[in-house]
């Protein structure tokens, strides 16, 4: 699995710095957050009510199969993609076709010049706060629209 993700990035979904995701179980898609890492591609996720173990995939909302989940990321150039593999320090970002568009360190920061892949986050930690060494912004981060 490589270096696991620090547990401080898992939680209630109410704290900024929690990994935001979309997942499908029992025929329904949910917006949620990661509560436990099972592998570099497999996670336990929840929306606060429904909990499932899911695998990362590169599918837009409405196209997930049962057991699929997505975590979305954005490159400094503004290109959105899907995380298909993630560890404590690095992640791989692909487009809808599955072509790798970026690999490297990740954070929740909004800088477009830091060389990090920005991931979606949930919650509402105050602006300028840090969770470990990862700077966060205000409110949740949601990359609107579909990935192409």
Buried (B, 14 or more C-beta within 10 A) or exposed (E): EEEEBBEEBBBEBEBBBBBBBBBBBEEEBBBBBBBBBEEBBBBBBBBEEEBBBBBBBBBBBEBBEEBBBBBBBBBBEEBBBBBBBBBBEBBBBBBBEEEEBBEBEBBBBEEEEEEBBBBBBBBEBEEEBEBEEBBBBEEBBEBEEEBE
